[in-house]
Amino acid sequence: MCLIAFSYNVHPQYPLVIIANRDEFYDRPTAAAHFWEDEPSILAGRDLRQHGSWLGVSKSGRFAAITNFRDPPLPVTGLLSRGEIVQQFLISNESAEQFIASLREKKALYGGFNVLLYDGQEMQHYNNIFDEHNNIESGTYSVSNATINTSWPKTDLAKNMLEETSKNGKLEARDLISLLANEEIAQDEVLPDTGVGIHLERALSAQFVKLPNYGTRCSTAIAYHKNGQIDFLERTYEDGKYKFDRSYLINTEE
């Protein structure tokens, strides 16, 4: 993932609401969200190169999502794939806090990342570059390629849009999916300096990224209902153009 906004224990009927965009090279093989044949409890998209995922939920109600940390001097990849973190947590019985404690012991084996984990009881965030572990309290948050709630134009916009939408009485994935479709480029004076050069900073400042060979591959909206249902919608794009939607409704109390 490259952009995530989420509200946690803000809306009385929806304890967890997530909107997210995954940006990736267009030629990287990917499967859209589905229940995995080898791990039937997992609902997630799948990277067909390393076989992990960037975001997913489980039938028991667990959630995990990961973003890369952008810093050109750092290695792009590590000995282990970041996508395996999502998979491992979704099939684990560990609490989010316990899982992060184990993850910290091998943090140097991965490229830079932020991970968000929800175990049904608590929401946790971890950044392996800063070795930063946060127990998420009630509120609305955003994360991209720095750390949680870093103020970038697109993260601030995503957070504000979700805050406004969360004031509505009814929230479902189909109402949320288009919140991160904004292609507007931020003004130069408010761009972050992440070391990739001004032209790329401009292109990556949009919520919905479009470059000749890289950009937003899918958007995901997830609404956890108070009654235990999870409303999950993934919208897939090809070369920056809409391709199809996949929608699921999970009953975690069954």
Secondary structure, DSSP 8 states (H G I E B T S, - for coil): --EEEEEEEEETTEEEEEEEEEEEETTS-EEEEEE-SSSTTEEEEEETTT---SEEEETTS-EEEEEE---TTS-SS-SS-THHHHHHHHH--S-HHHHHHHHHTTGGGS-SEEEEEE-SS-EEEEETTTTEEEE--SEEEEESSSSTT---HHHHHHHHHHHHHTTSS---HHHHGGGG-------GGG----SS-HHHHHHHTSSS-B-SSEEEEEEEEEEE-TTSEEEEEEEEEETTEEEEEEEEEEETT-
